[in-house]
Amino acid sequence: MVQLHPQFLPQEGKTEFVVLPYAEFLALQELLEDLEDWEDLQAAKAEDKGEPSLSLEEVKRELDLL
């Protein structure tokens, strides 16, 4: 898990903004992209549920890669 060190910036007496070190921002951004990829994979799996599939070995044989 990414360790965050935020700085909170107030405006008109309320916390309005957060500043992160750039490296932490990049790590957080990468985690969010990974989460989106995972969600896309889960949606694709659900969409193809019950459909016939091929193993990697079967695909290699069909493509003459063995």
Secondary structure as GFF3:
##gff-version 3
##sequence-region A 1 66
A	DSSP	beta_strand	7	11	.	.	.	ID=ss1
A	DSSP	beta_strand	14	19	.	.	.	ID=ss2
A	DSSP	alpha_helix	22	47	.	.	.	ID=ss3
A	DSSP	alpha_helix	56	62	.	.	.	ID=ss4
###
